[in-house]
Amino acid sequence: MKKAKNSLLSCGALLCLTLLGSCSKYLDENPDNRTDIDNVQKVAQLVGTAYPQYDYLTVAETASDNAEDKGPSVGSVNDLLTAYYTWQDVPGGGTNSSDNLWDGCYQAIAAANQALEAIDANNFGSAVLPYKGEALVARAYAHHLLAIFFAKPYKAGGDNSSPGIPYVTKPEKVLLAGYNRGTVKSTYDSIEHDLEAGIKLLSAAAYSVPKYHFTPAAAHAFASRFYLFKGDWQKVVDHVNAMIPSGDIVNNLRPISTTIKAWSLSEYNINFTKTDMKSTLLQCSDYSTYQRIYTTPRYGYGAKLVDMYLKPNVTGKVVQNKVINYGIPNYTTYKWKEYFFYTTASTGFPYLPFIALTVDEALMNRAEAYAELGKFDLALKDVNDFYSVRLQNYSPSVDAVTTAKIKAFYSIDDQKDGIVRTILDAKKAEFLQEGIRWMDIVRRGLTVRKNIYSPTGVESFIELGPDDPRRLFQLPVQAQLAGIALNPR
């Protein structure tokens, strides 16, 4: 994927949002110096690069309540993790930073836009339609990631006039263009337009390795996430129902308590991100050192958080997810395996095969939508299907989550609130070190409370409330040079 991008899309084609950073050496070149995209094969190759090549793992996991302070003498100190743990801005953060995420998303958008322009300018016929659909959905996906991390969340029926993120739909033809953030509403309207237009054109048969592309199933999973953020509950349900036409979701979930439980740690580390995992719907190859820096950090997954894997949850049983440690209290899920791509005999870049969308997340999206629609029996069925592959020797008559169990476990009388809490906790455990928890924190307006130790070992606590401006990551400094207003501080 990286090689295809370099051959088809010159650095000068990237948005000026990123030119001032990673592409500064090209400032003297014509920013419209592009390779001609004059056949369907070239379009397909180009659209294959329309995915963010930087992940959000470091940003999302460290800022969320999936991280804890293990103490002043425990673990390694990393400036990036320290800053995100305490919700500080990291100007020019580099690898694994929010700046990288911003750049990576707009690079992906630039590739999608160039492909769409080529499609509009040529008569490629019906053979190009799946790639047009992929470009539209990929453009929507990248913009939605930007909206999650850099703008306020969408509020169904509420005021969505706060600044969104620049929605870019044309390839850049000037070095420095003016940009308008629009509003959260206009951003979400544009995402929805691209998503709905693109999803109709997709075909899984168009790809030799479908898991690295927006197939219909992956697009429906993304749509379920998008409409969950938008609060359009019925559309969440509709898209999950369309994701697997047979309706057999259970046999497409992660087989945690069976196949995965039987893997050795080395097998797990290799197999979890293989494309033959039925549960994985979209995977990206991302430049990342997340697994490297998250092995033994002071601020990360520690002894307080490991309880979610060691103690019974609302089902009355313990989930069977794997967890290891690099010496207590340095725990890890060991999901991510770093690979190294050599560009010369001694140099290259690290990357992760990053899992972006799964059947498991989509199922829980539908469960939450059912709860919001007041269809509590259907919500609980989805929750129990989710747990049926995560509990050892699952027995519906004994282990199923019920409203009575929820009330007893959480001391919550409201049925909807109790089911939603159950869903959020199930996701927190399952998607630990996958970045999903931060999305739920943003979406539901959850307060994040973390411990922090003084140099002398005195523990105190810090909080990030639902209206705290630090919930919005700061835009890169170079974005301001392109005329984009930064987030308030």
N, C-alpha and C positions, 0 to 999 in steps of 0.2 A: 504493500500500500504506500509506503513512504517513497519507494522508487518510482511508482507511477505518478505520484504527485510532482516529484522533481522534474520528470520528463515532460509533463503536460502543462504545468502551471508555474510560471516563473515567479520568483519572490516579489517582483515588481507588481504582480497582479493582486497581491494581498491588500486588504484594506489599509488606508492610511492610519487606521487605529493601531495597527501593529507595525507599520513601516518604521516608525521612529524608534522601535525597540529592536526586535530580532533581525530586521531587514535594513538596518541603517546603512550598510555598505552599498546598498543599491540606490541610494537617494539621487545619484546623478544619472540614473537610467530612466528611460521612458516608462512611466508606470503602466502603460497600456501595451507593453511588450509581451504579448501572449502567443503561445503556439496555436495555430489554427486547429479548431476542433471541427473536422470536416467529414467525419463518418461516425456511425453508431458505436463502433468499438472504442473510439477515442472518447466519446461521451460517457460510455460505461466506465472506462478507466478513470476519468475525471470525477464522476459522481462517487466512485469508490473512495475518494479522498475527502468527501464532504462530511466528515465526522470529526469531532474534536479530538485532537491527538495529544491532549493533556487531560488528566483526570481530576476529579474534585475530592479524592479520598482524604488527602492531608487536611484540606480546608474544612470539609464537612465533618469529618470524624473528630477533629481536635476542637472545633468550636462547639460541638454538641455535647450532650451529657453522656456520650459514649467514651469520654476521657475523664481521667481523674489525676490529681496530683499525688504521686506516690511518696513524696517526701524529698527534702533537700539533699539527701545523700543516696538517693535511689535512682538508678537509671541514668541515661545520657541526656545531656541538655542540648537542644537544638533551637536556635533562635526563632525559626519559623513556627515550630510547635509551641514555644513559649508565648509568642505573640498571639497566635490564633486561640490558644487556650484561654487567654484573658481578653480576647476580642479587641486586640489592638490592630491598627492598620500596618501593613507591611509594604511600603512603597518599593517598587522594583524588586519584588520578592524572589523572582527567578523560578527555578524548578520546583514544582509542587505547590506553587502559590496561586492566589486568586488572580493575579496579573496573568499568569500562564493560562488559566482557565479562560479568561476574557479573550486573550490573543488566540487561543486554540479554537474557540467557538467562532470568532470572526474569520479566521482562516478557513474553517469548514464552510461558513456561509459564502465566502468569496468563491470557493470551488463550486458550490451549488449554483450560484448566480452565473458564473461563467458557462456552466453546462446548460442552464436554462436559456441563456442568450444564444448559444450556438444552436440549440434546438429550434428556437424561434426564427433564426436567420436561415435555416436550411430545411429542405424537404427530405427528412430522413424516413418518413413513412411511419407505419404503426409499430415497427420494430423498436423504435426509440421510446415508446410510451412508458414502459416500466421504469426506465431511467429518468424520465421526466418526473414520474411520480415519486421516485426515490429522492430526487433533488429537492422537490417541494417538501416532502416529509422531513428530510434531513435538515433543510433550512428552518423548518418549524421547530424541530427538536433542539437545535443549537440556540435559537432565540429563546426557547423556553428555559433552557439551563441558565442563560444569562439573566432572565427575568427572576428565576428562583433566587439567585445569589446576589443580584445587584439592584433589585427593585422590590418595592413592597408587595406582599401577596395580594392576589385578586380576592375581592370580597363580594360574594354573590349577593346582589341586591343592595350593595353598599356603594360608598364613594370610591371610585377607582381613577380619580383624576390626578393622583400623585405621579411623579415622573416614572416612565417605563424605561425601556432601553432602546437605542436606535435600531429600528427594523430596516435592514438593508436588503433591497430587492434587485439592485442593479450592480454590475461589475464596476469597479472604480476606474475612471478614465482621467482623473487628475490626482496629483500627489496629495494635496490637502483639501479635502472637501468639508463643507459645513454639515453638521449633524444635529438632529433634533431628537431628544429622547421620547417625545410624545408622552402619552400617559400609560398607566397600567392597562386601562381599557383598550386603548388603540393597539398596544402590544399584543394583548390576548386576542383581540379581534383578528389581527394579522396572522398570528400563529394558527388560529382556528381555520382561517381561510386557506392557508397553505396545506394544513393537515387534511382537511376534508377534500380539497381538490386533488391532492396527491395520492391519497389512500385508495382511490377508485382505480388508479392506473397500475398499481403494483402487481408483480408476479413473482412468486418464489422460484419459478422455473428459469428465471433470467440469470441466475448466479450459480457458479461452480461451488462457491463456499457461502451458502445463504446466511449463515450466522453473522457475517460481517456486513450485512446490508439490511435495509428496511424491507423485509418481506411483508406480506399482508399480516401475518401473525405478530411480528415485531411492531408494526405500525399500530395495530389495534391495542397492543400493550401500552405503547406510548400514549395513545389516545385516552386510555383508561386513567393514566397518571395525569394527563393534562386536564381532563374534565373533573377529576377529583380536586385539583387545584381550583378549578373554575366553579365548583359546587353544582355542576350539572349532573345530578346523580343518575338519572335514567340513561344518559349517554355513557356513563361509566359502565353500567350494566350491559348496555347494548354492545359496546366494543369488546368487553370480555367475553360475552356470549359468541361474538363473531371470531374471536381469536383462535379457537380450536373448534372447527365446525362439528366434529363428532361429539363435542361436549365432555370428552373424557379428560378433565383437567387433572384428576388425582394421579393418573399414570404418567403425567407430564411434569409433576412436581419433583423437586429435589428428593431423592430417596435417602433421606438422612438416617433413618433408623435401620436400614437394611444395607444397601450397596455401599453407601458412603461410610457407614459405621464399620464395615468390614475392611475398608482400606487401611493400609499402613499409613503413617504420617507422610512418608515420601510419595506414596501413591496418591494420597489426598492432595498434596501440594501440586502435583503435576496434573491430576485428572480433573480437579475442580473447574479449571478454566478451559478444558478441552471443548471443541465445538460439537462433539457428539453428545454432550449433556442435553437431554431433551428439554430441560427446564430453561436453558439459556435461549433467549430469543434474539438478542442483539449483543454483539461483542465488538470492542474496539481495540486497536493496537496503540497504546498510549506511551509516550515518553514519560517515564516516572521512576522515581527512586523511593516510592512510598514503602514498599516492603523492607527496604534497607533501613530507612530512618525510623520505622515504626516497630523495630524489633525489641529494643530495650529503652524506650524513651521515659523520661521522668513524667511527662504529661501524656498519658495514653490509657490503654486498657489494663487495669490493675486489679488488686485483690477485692476492692469494694464492688466492682462491677461483675466479677466472675461469678457472683452468687446466682445470676440469672441462668447459669448453666449447672449449678450445683444443688439448687434447692427446688422443691416442687413449685410449679406455677398454678394457675387457676384450674388446670385439669386435675391437679392432685399428684401429677407425676413430674419427673425431670426430663427435659428435652434432651435428645441424644446428639446434639451438635458437638463437633469436635472442638476441643480447646487445649492448647498446650502452653507451656511456659519456657522462657529462656532464663530460668532461675526466678523463683517467686520474689516479687509480685509482677514480673514482666510477662504478662499473658499475651497470647495472640490467637487468632482464629486460624492462622496459617493458610488462608485462602489464596493468597496472591504469590505467584512465582515470578520473580524477575528473570528476564532473559536479556541477553546482550547481543546487539546487532553490530558486527564489526564492519566498519567502513574501510579500514586498513588492517594490517596485521596486528596493530597494537592499539587502535583507537576505534571508537564507535559510540553507541548510545544505549542506555538501558531502557527496556520497555516492559510493560505489563499487558497481557491479554485481559483487558478490563471488561467485566460483565456489566452492561448498561441496562438491560431490561430482561425480566424473567417472568415465567408463568406464575411463580409464587407471589411476586409483588402484585401482579394483575389480579390474582384471586383475592388477595386481601383488599385491594382497591374496591372490588365488587362487594365484598363483605361490608366495608364501611359505607358504600353507597346504599346497600340494602338497609342498613341500620338507619341512615338518614331518611330513607323513604318510609320508615316504619315497618319494613318487612323483616321483623326480627327473626322469624323462623328460618328464612333464607340466609340471613346474615350468619346465624349460628351454624347452619349447615356448611357454609364456606369455611368458617373458623374451624369446625371439626374435621373437614376434609384436609385443611392445612395441617392440623395436628396429627392426623391419622398416619402421616409418614414421618413424624418427628418423635413419637413416643414408642418406647419398646413394647411390643406385643399389644398394640392399641386395641382396646375393646370398647365399642360404642356404648355398651350398657354401663360400663364402669368409668371410662375416661372422658366421655363427651362433655364439652362445656355446656352448661345450662344457665339459665337466668338465676337459679338458686345458688349455684356455685359462684357466679360472678358477684352476687350480692354479699355472700359470706366472705369471699376473698378480698374484695375491695371496699366493702361497707358503702356501696353505692346503691341507692334505691331506684334511681331513674334507669329504666331499662335501656334506653338508647345510649345514655352516657356510659353505662357499664359495659355495653358491648363495644363501643368505640374505644374505651380504655383497654379492654381485652385485646382488641386488634392492634392498637398502637404498641402495647407491650410485646405482643407476639412478633411484630415486625422489628422492634428494637433488638430482640434476641437473635432473630434469624438473619437480619441484614447488618449485624455488627461488622464494622470495618468495610462496609460497602457504600456508605454515604447517604443511605436512605433516611436515617433517623433525622438528619438536619432538615430534609425536605418536610418531614412530618412536623417538626418544631416550627418551621416557617408557616406551613399550611394551617395548622391548628392554633397558632399563637401561643405555644407552650412556653412557660418560663423555664429557663435553664439555670440550675443551681449547681455550683461546683465547689469543691473544697480547694483550699490553697494553704500551703505551709510557709511560715516565715523561716528565715535562715536558722532560727533556734528551734524549729520544730513545732511551733504553736500553730494549730489548725484554725482557720477561719473559713468563711464562705463568701462567694461572690454570686451575683444573680444577673441574668439578662432577661428583662421583662419583655412582654409582647410589644411594647411601644418604644423600646430602646433603639435609637438610630444605628447602633453598632450591629444590629441584626442584618443590616445591608452592608455587604462588603464594599470597600471603597474602590472606585474605578481607578484604573492605572493613570499615572500622571500624564502619560502621552495622550490619553483620551481628552484631557482638558485642553491640550494644544490643538486638538481637532474641533474645538468649540463645544465640547460636551460638558454640561454642568455636573460637578461631582456630587456625591451623596453628602448630606449634612452631617456635621459632627459637633 
